[in-house]
C-alpha cells in the first residue's frame, strides 16, 4: 500500500472515529444497552488508535520506504474494517455471528504492529 493511500485512509478513519464516537455518546446514549454501548465504544477506541498507527506507518513509508510499513498499512486498514466494523454491527444490530470476524481484524491489527516494528528495526539506524 502506498503512503498516499495510508495517509488518506488514516484521515478518513480518524474523522469517522470522531463522528462515530460523538454519535455514540449522544444519539445512541439512550438506545444502546450497557453491553452494546461498551462494544460500540471499544470499536471507536480501536478505530482511533489504529487510525493514528496507520498515520505513523504512512509517514514512515513516505520517508523510509520499507516493505514492513506497506504491510503494516494494509494490516491496519483491513484490521480496522474487520475489527471495528464487526463490533459496530454487533452493537447496533445484535447480530452475534459477526463476532467471529472480530478476532481476524484483531490479528490483522497485531500483525500491523509487528510489521511496523520490523520496518522501524530495519530502517532506523543508531
N, C-alpha and C positions, 0 to 999 in steps of 0.2 A: 504494500500500500504506500502511495506517495505521501510525502509530508504535507502537501497541499490538501489532500483528502483527509488525512488525520486531523489537521488543524480545523478544517471545516466541520467535520463530524464532531469534534470536541466542542466547538462553539454551539452547534445545534443541540448536542446532549446537555451542555451546561445551561443553555437557555431553557430547554424543556424541563430540566430538573427544577429550576426556579419556578416555572409556571406550574408544574405538577405539584410541587411542594406547597405553593400558595393555595392551589385549588383544593388539595387535600386538607389543609389546615382550616380553610374557610367553608367552601361549598360542601365538602364531604364530612365535615365535622359531626353533623347530626345523622348522617346516612350510614356510615360505616360502624360496625361493631368494634369492640376493643381489639379483638384479634385481627380483623380485617384492616383496621386503622394502623396497627403495628406492622402488618405485612406491607401495606402501602408505603409507610414511612421508610421501611427497610429498602424498598425499591428505589425511592427517591434518594436516600443516602448513598447507596451503592452506585447509582447512576451519576451522582455528583462527584463522588470520589474518582470514578473511572473516567469521567469527562476530563478531570484535571490530569489524570495519568496519561490519557490519550493526548492531551495538550503537550505534556512533557515529552512523550515519545515523538510527537510531530516536530517539536523544536529540536530535539536531539538528532532526529533523522535529517532535518534541514541542514544542520551544521556538521554532523559527523558521518552521515551516510553509512550505516551498518545494517546488515540484514536483520539483526536482532530487534532493531527499532521498528522496522517494517512489519515484522511478525508480531511484535507487541501491539502495534496499532491495529492490526487485523484481529488479534485476540481480544483486545479491549472493546473494539467496535462490536463484534459479534457477541461477546460476552454480555455487554450491557443490554443488547437487544433481547437475548435469550433470558438472562437472569432477571433484570428489572422488568422487562416486558411480560414475562410469565407471572411475576408477582403482582403487577398491576392488574392483569386479567383475573388472577386468583382473588385479589382483594375486592375487585369491583363486581365480579360475576359469581364467585363461589365455585367455579369450575376447578375441582381439585386435581383432576388428572394432569393438568398443565404443570403441577408441581414436579412432575418427572422431568420437565425441561430445565427447571431452575438449576439443578446441580451441573448440568452441561455448561450453562452460562457461567457458573461459579468456577468450574475447571478452566474455562477459557480465560477468565479474569486472572486466575492464578498463573496460568501459562504466560499471560501477558506480562506479569510482574517478573517471571523468570527470564523471559526474552529481553525485557528492559534491562535487567541486571547483567545478562550476558553481553548485550550491546555496550553497556557502560564499562564493564570489566575489560572488554577487548579494545574499546575506542579511547578511553581516557587513561593517559599515562601519568605517572607521578612526576 
